[in-house]
């Protein structure tokens, strides 16, 4: 399974006097193109991935968008193996976010 990680951009609310909006919550996207099979097969893949992600939502990296691009093998893969792969990816994504924050810390907000 391929996956992509992108930092979320936090913009100030237009009527909040420049103060930032609520803290960013992690978001997940699932792709399922026609190459994965018929609609019922793509839906099954997405349902299985959503369930695995629901069980480990606490591992999602904060302030990031995570996009999963599954392969057809997920149709026949045991759920426990799928779940283990999702957990591995979530740990790896969290490590990447932590590493990026060490090398590129967020700029300090100006004092008001």
N, C-alpha and C positions, 0 to 999 in steps of 0.2 A: 504494500500500500504506500502510495506517495502522500506527502503532506507538505503544507506550506504554512509559514508563520509570518504575520504582518503586525507591526505595532499599530494600535488605534491612535488616532489623532483627536485630542480633546480641544474643542473650540469653546470659547466663552459664550454664554447665553446672550442674545441680543439686548434684553432688557435687564440684565443683572449687573450693570455697571462694570463690566469687564471681569467679574469673578467667574471662575471656572464652574462648569455644570457638575452634576453628580459624578462620583467616581466611576471609572470605566469598568464595565463587567465584561468578562471574556465572552467571545462569540465563536460559534462553530459553524462551519459550512460543510455540506456533504455534496459531492458531485456524483452523478450517476448518468453517464452518457449512454447512448443507444448501443455502443460497443459492448456494454455489459450484458445485454440480452433484452428480452421483451419487458414491457412495462411491469408486469407482476414480479419478474426477477429483480429488476432495479429497485422496486418498492421493498422487496424482501431484504435486499442488501442494506438499504437505508434504515429499515426498521431495526435490523440486528445491530447496526452501528449506533443508532440512537440509544438503544437499550444499554449497550456497553458503555457509552459515554455518560448516560444518566447515572449509572452506578459509580462513576468516578469523576463527577463534576467538580469535586473539591481539588482535583489535580490540574484543572485548567489554568494556564498561565494568565495572570491578571493583566489587563490592559492590552490584550492581544486578540487578533483574529486568527483562528486555526482552521485551515481548510483541508479536508480529507479527500483524497482521490483514490477510491478502492479499485481493486481488480476483481475479475470474475470469480476467482478462486474462493471469495468470501461466501458464495452460495453454498459450498459444500464443506467449508471449514467448520470444525467444532466451535461452539460458542465460547468455550473456555479459552481456546487458542486465540480467537478473535479478541476477546476481552484482554488477554495478556498482551497482545500486540498493541491495542489501544493504550493500555497502561504504560507500556514501554515508550510509545510515541509521546504521551503526555509528560512523562519524566524527562525525556530528551528535550521537548519544547521548553519546559520550565528551566532546564539547565541552559539552554540557548538564551532565554530571556535574561537570566541572572548574569550570564557572561556578557551580554550586550550592555546591561546596565552598569557593569563594572568598567567596561571600556568606553562607554559613551553615557555618562550620567546625565540625567535630565537637567536642563538649565534652571538656575534658581529664579523664582518669581520675584519681580521687582517689589520693593517695599512700597506700600501705598500710604 
